[in-house]
Amino acid sequence: MTLTCFKILNKKIILHLFKRYYPIFFFLLLAFNQSIHAQSKFVDSVLKWVESHPKVDSQYILSLHRLSYVYSENDIKKSFAYYERVSTLSDSLNFIYGKSLAQINLGLLLSSSGNFDASNNAYFKAIEYAEKCNGLRLKAVSLNNIGDNFSSLKDYEKCRGYIKQAIKINMQLAAWRGVAVNYELLQQCDLGENLYANAKQNLDL
C-alpha cells in the first residue's frame, strides 16, 4: 500500500468513527461544559458570600475550605492560598473543626502532587481533630481519601481497610452519597486486581 493510499484510508476510518461516535462525543462535551459552568457559578456564589460577610466565624472558614477544595482540581496556587487562610484562621480561633478541614485541604494538595505519604499524614491529623470535635463526616472523608491514596499506590488491601471504615461511618450517618463514593473506590480496587466478579458486586450495591 502506498503512502497516499494509506493516508486516504486513514482519513476514511477517522471520518467513519467521527460520524458514528459524534453523538457520544457531543454529549460528553456538553456535560463537561455544563459541569464547568456549574462549578464557576458555585465559586462565584461562595466568593460573593465571603466578600459580603467579613466576620470571621465557622461559616466563613467553611466557605474558604470549599474554595480550596474546588480550586484543588484546576488551580493549585489558589487552592493553597485558601488552605493557608483556613489553617491560620482556625488556629487563631482554636476552631478544631476548621483545623480538620485545613488538613483535608492540605491532603488533597499533596496527593495532587503525588506526595501520597505526606498526604496521608495530613489526613491522619484531620482524623485526630475530627475525633476531638465529633466530626464523623470529616473522619469518613479522610478515611476515604487515605484509601484513595493507597489505591493510587496499588496497595489495594490497605485501601479496602480504610474504605470499609469509611463505609461504616457513612452508613451510621446515613450519608448515602459518601457510601456510593466508597463502594466506587472498592470497585476500582477489584478492577485493579482483575477481580471482576467482586467489582460487579460492588457496582450493584
Secondary structure as UniProt FT lines:
FT   HELIX           3..52
FT   HELIX           58..71
FT   TURN            72..74
FT   HELIX           76..93
FT   HELIX           96..112
FT   TURN            113..114
FT   HELIX           116..132
FT   TURN            133..134
FT   HELIX           136..152
FT   TURN            153..154
FT   HELIX           156..172
FT   TURN            173..174
FT   HELIX           176..192
FT   TURN            193..194
FT   HELIX           196..204
//
